[in-house]
Every structure is written in structure tokens, then in C-alpha cells.
Amino acid sequence: MHKHGHPPSNRFLLAIVAVIVIAAETSGQDAARPASGNSPGRLAAITAEGSTPPNALFELAAVAIDGEAIPPSTCICAPPGSVVDAEILISGWGETVDIVNFYEAWIDAEASSWSGQRGRVLPVGWDAPAAPASCDSDADCVPDLFCEFRNCVGPEHDVRSGAFIDRERTDFLFFGREINALAPWRDGSLDYLYAGWTTEGDGPLDLGLRYYAGTLLLVVSDDARGRFTYRFAPGTFDPGRVALAKLGLWDIFVPLEVHHLQIETDECDCNDNGIVDCNESDSDDDGVIDDCDACPESDLSRTIMLGACENEIINRLADNGCMMADLVTLCEQDARNHGEFVSCITRLARDWAREELISRKQHDELTRCAARANSEKSGAHRGPR
């Protein structure tokens, strides 16, 4: 299998024992994080009682687009076909504690990569099915894929070419210290784990700077449309928590404010005011700002419902800030009889199939559901204004 050059990092396996014990595979030697003397119950109590320091941040911020450096930002405009260089940045813990000895960041790349209206934003080096397919041997995979890491992957699959921790950077959180670090955790999963911990007792002080903690390179697909949000996922102690040591004990976890990375891919300034849209108000959180949203109170249900007809048609953003479910509701509200309702749903299904929001099979399923549904107006949701 073809492989790119890897950034300087070791490969690790993660196990959770007491607080956390992390064993790293390194040249036949195991490096383990010291276990806390506290019970899990005591740890939970300490975590719950901890306060969030003012301006303490745990960010996934873009620092370059197509190789052009930009100021670190969690809201950017990156056109289809571009490559985004994002970094995990940590800052602002000094109001609560003096030193930091451990950090952990999980990124839910699978859900994040689908989060726009259309297309994908995937990590560099991901050459595998969008939804990971498990396997025991090559025979379990479709042609042109083979079984590695117990997942079906392609010949160019190399997650470490797009996800790594550069421990030689002078702004790295633990630069100049004896440390262990890993990124990502599993080669066959889009749940990306970054973690680092120092084996020395004196971790870094908070000097009021943004400290580097990892790199994630992202490719915006040529057909990408809408806003993609790359989110931290709940980790061992929830996202954005850093472990703080006192006298060498790994016993205090302080939550930091978490900022996800938002990527606008096509219409980045819909109201032409010179501000990237993800920096403006979006009351219903559907990826379209209020000034340009035809459905400002969108139905964000996971799937589309037509009466009692069950289906797994994902409720996606259709157009002008309206979710597919909003447009179905509009058909319900405007139809004077069942025939008009069926005709309205049939037009929507045809348009969505043409725009590849649904498959042909889902098109047929939607029209069948409409024919069986009660067209009584529910008034449950507001349609376009």
C-alpha cells in the first residue's frame, strides 16, 4: 500500500483504567501515563465543582487555506476544491491552575464531514468509505478496497498524513519536555483522537498565548455546498478538558470553552456586508444566517415525517435556509385537498432527486408516503416567510 511520509509521532492504543492509562507502542517499550490515586467518584466531583476560567479556550481554528496563511479563525470561507490547514489551540487556563500536564481532544470527523448542504469535507489521507465498513478479510470489502485496521480502505489510505501532532514546534504545549503524544488513535475510524501528556511534573505555565496541540488538514470536495462544522466530540471527560497536575497526581480536570471550526463553502457573505456568514446570527442553527433565511424557525428533525409513514430520509438543508421538512410542511399548509398535497410532494421529490439530496429509491418512497398520508394541515411548523 502506498504511504506518504508521516509527521513525527508514535502509534498508540488507548485504555481507560481509573482516570486514564494510556499505553504507547514505541520501539518495543511501553510508555504509560501515571494513574490517579482518586476514585472515579471523586474525579467526577472535582470536575463538576471546577470553574471555567475567563477566556479559557479549546479551539479548532483554521490557519491556512490552500497554503496561504490566515490569522487563526474558527469561521472561514473556503471554496470547493480547497485544502484547509486547521490546528487545535489551547489557551487561558491560568486563572484556575498554574500548570497543565495533559490534554485530550476528540474530533467527530464522520458527522462533521457530512454537515454541509452537499458534498464532503474530509481529512487529508482518508481513502475509505464515508461510513467506515468493518471487515475481517479482503473478501468482506468491495472491489478496489482491502481490509486493514479491521476496516475496508483504499490504496491511498493514510490518516496520519492529515492528522498529526508536530512536537518540534516551539509553540507546542509541551515543547522541550519529555512527553508522549498521539494522533489519531485508530487508522480505520473517523473519530480522531489527539492527546498529549508530559512525564515531567512541571507542565507549562499559562503565558497568555495560544498553544499548539495538533494539526488537521481538510479537503473541501468539488461539489461542497453550505456550511460545514467540524466539531469536538465528547471524549473521556467531555470535549475541551485539560488535566492539571498537582504534585504529580493526575487528579483535576478543568473544562474550557470549546470553539468548533465552521467552513462556509459557497455563499460566504449572503447579505454582502463584508462579514463571513458564520460570524453572524443564525437563530435556528441551520447554517443560513437570519438575514438570508427564508425559514428562520426551521424544523431540524433528523428525518422527514409524512403522517404515520416511517422512513429514513435524512432532513437536509434544501434551499434559502429551508430544511426539506420545512418544505413538506409548506405543502401540508397550502394544499386545498389531498391531490394537491401529493402533487406538491411529488415535485419536491423530483427536485431533490435531481439535486442528489435523495436517492431514486427515496424518491419513490417519498411519493408513496405522500399518497398514503393524511393531508390535514398540521400547522406544526412555519413555512417560508
C-alpha positions in Angstrom: 0.0 0.0 0.0 1.3 3.4 -0.9 2.1 5.6 2.1 3.0 9.2 2.4 5.7 10.4 4.8 4.4 10.6 8.3 4.8 13.5 10.7 6.9 12.8 13.8 4.5 10.8 16.1 4.3 7.4 17.6 1.4 4.9 17.3 -0.7 4.3 20.4 -3.5 2.3 21.9 -5.9 3.8 24.4 -7.3 2.1 27.5 -9.3 3.8 30.2 -8.4 2.5 33.7 -9.3 4.5 36.8 -8.8 8.1 35.5 -6.9 7.3 32.2 -4.0 5.0 31.5 -2.6 5.3 28.0 -0.1 2.8 26.7 2.0 3.8 23.7 3.7 1.5 21.2 7.3 2.7 20.9 10.2 0.6 19.7 9.1 -2.3 21.9 8.8 -0.2 25.0 5.6 0.9 26.7 5.1 4.4 28.0 2.2 4.7 30.4 0.5 7.7 32.0 0.5 7.5 35.8 -2.8 6.6 37.3 -4.6 8.9 39.7 -5.0 7.9 43.3 -8.5 9.3 43.2 -11.6 7.2 42.8 -13.8 7.8 39.7 -16.5 9.3 42.0 -14.0 11.8 43.5 -12.8 12.7 40.0 -16.4 13.4 38.9 -17.0 15.6 41.9 -13.8 17.6 41.3 -14.8 18.0 37.6 -18.3 19.2 38.5 -17.1 21.7 41.0 -14.4 23.2 38.8 -15.0 26.7 37.4 -14.3 27.7 33.8 -11.5 30.4 33.7 -12.4 33.6 31.8 -11.5 33.4 28.1 -10.2 29.9 28.5 -10.4 28.3 25.1 -10.1 25.0 23.4 -10.3 25.7 19.6 -10.1 24.0 16.3 -9.0 27.0 14.2 -8.1 27.4 10.5 -4.6 28.8 10.0 -4.2 28.5 6.2 -6.3 27.9 3.1 -4.5 26.4 0.1 -1.2 27.1 1.7 -1.9 30.8 2.3 -1.6 31.7 5.9 -4.5 33.4 7.7 -4.9 34.6 11.3 -6.3 31.7 13.4 -10.1 31.6 12.8 -13.0 29.3 13.7 -15.1 30.8 10.9 -13.7 30.8 7.4 -14.7 30.9 3.7 -13.0 28.0 1.9 -14.2 27.4 -1.7 -14.9 23.9 -3.2 -11.6 22.1 -4.0 -9.6 23.9 -1.4 -7.4 22.5 1.4 -7.8 23.9 4.9 -5.0 23.7 7.5 -6.6 23.6 10.9 -5.0 23.4 14.3 -6.1 22.6 17.8 -5.2 25.5 20.1 -5.4 25.7 23.9 -5.2 28.9 26.0 -6.3 30.7 29.1 -6.2 28.1 32.0 -4.0 30.3 34.2 -6.9 31.9 36.2 -7.6 28.5 37.8 -4.3 26.5 37.9 -0.6 27.0 37.3 0.4 24.1 35.1 -1.0 21.7 32.6 0.2 18.1 32.2 -2.3 16.5 29.9 -4.8 17.4 27.2 -7.3 15.3 25.1 -9.3 16.3 22.0 -11.7 14.0 20.1 -12.9 15.3 16.7 -16.1 13.7 15.2 -14.9 13.8 11.6 -17.5 11.4 10.3 -20.5 13.5 11.3 -18.6 16.8 10.6 -17.7 15.7 7.1 -21.4 15.4 6.1 -22.6 18.6 8.0 -22.9 20.9 4.9 -25.8 21.0 2.5 -24.0 18.9 -0.1 -20.6 17.3 -0.7 -18.0 16.4 1.9 -15.1 18.0 3.8 -12.8 15.0 4.7 -9.4 14.8 6.3 -6.4 14.6 4.0 -5.4 10.9 3.7 -8.9 9.4 4.2 -9.3 6.9 1.4 -12.1 4.7 2.6 -16.0 4.6 2.6 -17.6 7.7 4.1 -19.3 5.4 6.7 -16.5 3.1 7.8 -17.1 -0.5 6.7 -15.8 -3.2 9.1 -14.1 -6.3 7.8 -12.2 -9.4 8.8 -10.5 -10.0 5.4 -10.3 -8.5 2.0 -13.2 -10.7 0.9 -15.5 -8.6 3.1 -14.7 -5.4 1.1 -16.0 -4.2 -2.3 -13.5 -4.3 -5.3 -10.6 -1.9 -5.1 -10.8 -1.9 -1.3 -9.0 -4.2 1.1 -9.1 -5.0 4.8 -6.8 -3.1 7.1 -7.3 -2.0 10.7 -10.4 -4.1 10.5 -11.9 -1.6 8.1 -12.2 -1.6 4.3 -9.8 1.1 3.0 -8.4 2.2 -0.3 -4.7 2.0 -1.5 -4.0 5.6 -0.5 -5.5 5.4 3.0 -3.1 7.2 5.4 -4.8 9.1 8.1 -1.5 10.3 9.6 -0.8 12.4 6.5 -3.6 14.7 7.5 -3.8 14.3 11.3 -0.7 14.7 13.5 1.0 16.5 16.3 4.2 18.3 15.4 6.1 18.1 18.7 9.1 20.1 17.3 7.1 23.3 17.1 8.2 25.9 19.6 4.6 26.8 20.3 3.6 23.2 21.1 2.1 23.0 24.5 4.7 20.6 25.8 7.7 21.7 23.7 11.1 20.9 25.3 9.6 18.4 27.8 9.6 14.6 27.9 6.2 13.8 26.5 4.0 11.2 24.9 1.6 12.2 22.2 -0.8 10.5 19.7 -2.9 11.5 16.7 -5.1 10.0 15.5 -5.9 7.0 17.6 -7.4 4.5 15.1 -6.5 4.3 11.4 -9.9 3.0 10.3 -12.1 5.4 12.2 -13.2 9.0 11.6 -13.3 9.5 15.3 -10.0 11.4 15.6 -8.3 11.5 19.0 -5.5 13.9 19.8 -3.8 13.6 23.2 -0.5 14.7 24.8 0.9 14.4 28.2 4.3 15.2 29.8 6.1 12.8 32.1 7.7 15.7 33.9 6.0 17.3 37.0 6.3 20.9 35.8 4.0 21.4 32.9 3.8 24.7 31.1 2.6 28.0 32.6 -0.2 30.0 31.0 1.6 32.9 29.4 -1.5 34.3 27.7 -0.7 32.7 24.3 -2.4 30.2 22.1 -0.6 26.9 22.5 -0.5 24.4 19.6 -1.8 20.9 20.3 -2.4 19.2 16.9 -2.9 19.6 13.1 -5.9 18.5 11.0 -5.7 19.0 7.2 -9.1 19.1 5.5 -10.1 18.8 1.8 -13.3 20.6 0.6 -14.9 18.5 -2.1 -15.5 20.0 -5.5 -19.3 19.7 -5.0 -19.3 21.1 -1.5 -22.1 23.5 -0.7 -23.3 25.1 2.5 -21.7 25.4 5.9 -19.6 22.5 7.4 -18.9 22.4 11.1 -16.0 20.4 12.4 -16.9 19.6 16.0 -15.1 18.3 19.0 -16.9 15.1 20.2 -17.5 14.1 23.8 -14.2 12.5 24.9 -13.3 10.6 28.1 -14.0 13.7 30.2 -16.1 15.6 27.6 -14.5 17.9 24.9 -12.2 20.7 25.9 -11.0 19.4 29.2 -7.3 19.6 30.2 -5.9 17.5 33.0 -3.9 19.5 35.6 -1.3 18.0 37.9 -0.6 18.8 41.5 2.5 17.0 43.0 2.4 14.6 40.1 -1.2 13.5 40.6 -3.4 13.4 37.5 -6.5 14.4 39.5 -8.1 17.7 38.4 -9.9 18.2 35.1 -10.8 21.8 34.2 -13.4 22.4 31.4 -12.5 25.1 28.8 -14.9 26.9 26.4 -15.0 24.9 23.2 -14.9 26.6 19.8 -15.6 24.4 16.7 -14.4 25.2 13.2 -17.1 26.4 10.7 -16.3 26.4 7.0 -18.5 28.3 4.5 -18.0 26.7 1.1 -20.1 28.6 -1.5 -22.1 31.7 -0.5 -19.9 33.1 2.2 -21.5 36.5 2.6 -25.1 36.2 1.6 -26.1 39.8 2.7 -23.0 41.4 1.2 -21.9 43.2 4.4 -18.3 42.1 4.3 -18.7 39.6 7.2 -18.3 35.8 6.7 -21.8 34.4 7.4 -20.7 32.0 10.2 -19.8 35.1 12.2 -23.4 36.4 12.1 -26.7 35.4 13.9 -28.3 32.1 12.9 -31.2 31.6 15.3 -32.2 28.2 14.2 -28.7 27.0 13.6 -29.3 25.6 10.1 -26.3 27.1 8.5 -28.1 30.1 6.9 -27.9 33.4 8.7 -31.1 35.2 9.8 -30.8 38.0 7.2 -30.9 35.4 4.4 -33.1 32.7 5.9 -36.5 32.1 4.3 -37.3 29.7 7.1 -36.0 31.3 10.3 -37.6 28.7 12.6 -36.6 25.6 10.7 -37.7 22.1 11.6 -34.4 20.4 12.4 -35.8 16.9 12.9 -33.3 14.1 11.8 -35.7 12.6 9.2 -38.7 13.7 7.2 -42.1 12.7 8.5 -45.2 12.3 6.4 -48.1 11.3 8.6 -47.5 7.9 10.2 -45.3 6.8 7.3 -41.9 5.8 8.7 -38.8 6.4 6.6 -35.1 7.1 7.0 -34.9 10.1 4.6 -32.5 12.5 6.2 -33.8 16.0 6.7 -31.2 18.2 4.8 -30.9 21.9 4.1 -32.7 22.3 0.7 -32.6 26.0 -0.3 -32.6 29.6 1.1 -32.4 28.4 4.7 -35.4 25.9 4.4 -34.9 22.4 5.5 -36.6 19.6 3.5 -39.0 19.1 6.4 -40.0 22.8 6.2 -41.0 22.4 2.5 -43.0 19.3 3.3 -44.9 21.3 5.9 -45.5 24.1 3.4 -47.1 21.5 1.1 -49.4 20.5 4.0 -50.3 24.1 4.8 -51.0 25.2 1.2 -52.7 22.1 -0.3 -56.5 22.6 -0.6 -57.0 18.8 -1.0 -55.2 15.5 -0.9 -54.4 15.6 -4.7 -52.7 19.0 -4.4 -50.7 17.7 -1.5 -49.5 14.7 -3.4 -48.6 16.8 -6.4 -46.6 19.2 -4.2 -44.6 16.4 -2.5 -44.0 14.7 -6.0 -42.5 18.0 -7.3 -40.2 18.2 -4.2 -39.1 14.6 -4.5 -38.3 15.1 -8.2 -36.3 18.3 -7.5 -34.4 16.7 -4.5 -33.5 13.6 -6.6 -32.2 15.8 -9.4 -30.1 17.8 -6.8 -28.9 14.5 -5.3 -30.4 15.3 -1.9 -32.2 11.9 -2.0 -31.7 8.7 -4.0 -34.1 7.4 -6.6 -35.3 4.8 -4.1 -36.0 7.5 -1.6 -37.8 9.5 -4.3 -40.2 6.6 -4.8 -40.6 6.1 -1.1 -41.5 9.7 -0.5 -44.1 9.8 -3.2 -45.7 6.6 -1.9 -45.8 8.0 1.7 -47.5 11.2 0.3 -50.1 9.1 -1.4 -50.9 7.3 1.9 -50.6 10.3 4.2 -53.5 12.3 5.6 -53.2 15.8 4.1 -54.9 17.5 7.0 -52.9 20.7 7.8 -50.9 20.2 10.9 -49.6 23.8 11.4 -46.8 22.2 13.3 -44.0 24.2 11.6 -43.7 27.6 9.9 -43.0 27.6 6.2 -41.0 30.2 4.3 -41.8 33.8 5.1 
